[in-house]
Amino acid sequence: MRNEYDGDLGLSEAELAGDWHSQFDRWFADAVAAGLPEPNAMVVGTADPAGRPSARTVLLKGYDPDGFVFFTNYGSRKGVELTGNPYASLVFPWFAMHRQVVVAGPVERIDRAETEAYFASRPRGSQLGAWASEQSRVIPDRAALDAGYRAVAERFADVDPIPAPPHWGGLRVRPESVEFWQGRASRLHDRLRFRRTDTGAWTVERLAP
């Protein structure tokens, strides 16, 4: 199976924004304007302390010059792995545009106030789900999950707003590198990477496809 990337769309150093954040702004806006389904979906790669990797798709919920933020149950597989090995990779797979953005960097928990503010903005059903699901744990069947949800709904029936669970919150990936990948014909793709140097400054590098 092969899809040849034709057309004149490329990415040159002259076109690149002055910093990774501004360049991501451009490409994210393009993905939204193109009508891509869930353009904020990203693959999060983590590894346990022994180096065994795992990956899953989550939704980006915010980004700024400090990094990319998503939310999870801290007891989930990714939450546990990021506690023991706080470094992650992100991939934004914008296949329809022949683009990817690849991020790598250390991970930290966001301030609790930020978590609570975001949790308050979620639909009530999603709030209850965060309380009901012991994410990544083995459960006997779907009925057990549904029963847990009903129990939580009853517990919080007269509570508004529902508080954020103590085991749930935001994580920020602070990028050390951000690569912008543009598909080109004959697999001669453009790959431009912003990389943070040892001095804290950023440099731009072209990578062979």
C-alpha positions, 0 to 999 in steps of 0.5 A: 500500500502506497500513497504518493505525495504529489503537489508543490506543498513543501516547507523551507527554512525561509517559510518557517516561523521564528519559533516552534510555538508560532509555527505550531499555531500556523499548522494547527490553524491549517488542520482546523480550517481543513476540517480534519477530524479531531485535529487536537488528537495526538499520540502520546508515547511513554516508557516505564523505568525499564525502557519498555514503551507504550503509546495511546491517542489523547486530546491536546487541551492547551498549548503555549510557549511552555508546552503542550497540556493534556489530562489523565488519571494519574493512576493510568498506565501513562500516568504511572509511567510518567511518574517513574520516567517523566519524559514523553513524545507526542505525534500529531498525525495530520495524514490528510495534509501529509503533515506530522508534528513530533514533540519530545521533552520532559513532563510535569504536572500542572498547577492544581488550580489549572486542573480544577479550572479545566475540570469545571469546564467539562460536561457533567458526564465526563466529570462523572466518568473521571470519578467512575473509571479506574483508568487502565485497571482490569475490570470484570466486564462492562456491567462493572463499569456502568455500575461504577458510573451509576454509583458515582452519579448517585454520590454526586446527585446533589453536588454542583459543581463536581470537584476534580478527583485528586487522582486526576489532572493535567500534564505538561510536556515541555518540548526539547525538540519540535519537528515539523514534517511535510510529505513530499514526492518520492519520499523526499520529505521536508523535516525541520526541527526546532531543538533546544540547545544546552544553553537554552537557546533554540536552533533549527535543523533540517533532517534527512527524510 
